Amino acid sequence: MATTASTAADNSLASVTLEVADPEAARRFYSAFGVDTLVHLRASEAHSTGFRGFTLALTVSGPATVDHFVGAAVAAGATVLKPATKSLWGYGGVVRAPDGTIWKIATSEKKDTGPATRDIDEVVLLIGVEDVKATKQFYTGRGLTVAKSFGGKYAEFAPGRHSPVKLALYKRRALAKDLGVPADGTGSHRIVLGGTADTFTDPDGFAWEAAASPAPTPS
């Protein structure tokens, strides 16, 4: 059964920082992709192989806008993991940025009703975890507020006041399958979550730090 909550969180996701080998190249890519306002970038040579355990998911208005973002990403150097296509839930595709970050772009609409835009309706950082219930309990203990919860399959937390990105939990193997990649991976997640409270590491190894400043809200 789904549960919802509308109260403000004592702690929340304030920023997302991707750790990349070449920040300048990554900055050029994300600017061309059209999502540079959503993430911060930080230089890192941390070892990482296989699935990093997360995706950044963009919800947009229609199939033409999905195609626009996928096309912009590919033109800037991304690799297509799943071509944009219709599904039971709508229309979407998956790409991997040159720095290795996986992005999913989707809409609940199956038919085009207007021209493509650069507008993003919602951004979700979806992290794959071994035990959704246990990790959800860990996060609520850290002051995050659950907004939606579907048993041991999915959990979503109330967004921060100034952050454009929501945080959600999904089973790691299910997330990898949805993205079209093997679930195995080792080393760094290559992502740091900025919170409005203290520094900690969650049960699946995702690191949080006190956010110096929230990521800018996309226009």
Beta strands, then each sheet from edge to edge (+ up, - down):
strand 1: 2-4
strand 2: 13-20
strand 3: 40-43
strand 4: 48-50
strand 5: 54-59
strand 6: 79-87
strand 7: 90-96
strand 8: 102-107
strand 9: 122-129
strand 10: 146-150
strand 11: 154-157
strand 12: 165-171
strand 13: 185-187
strand 14: 191-195
strand 15: 200-201
strand 16: 207-210
sheet 1: 1+ 10- 11+ 12- 9- 5+ 8+ 7- 6+
sheet 2: 3+ 2+ 14- 16- 15+
sheet 3: 4+ 13-
end
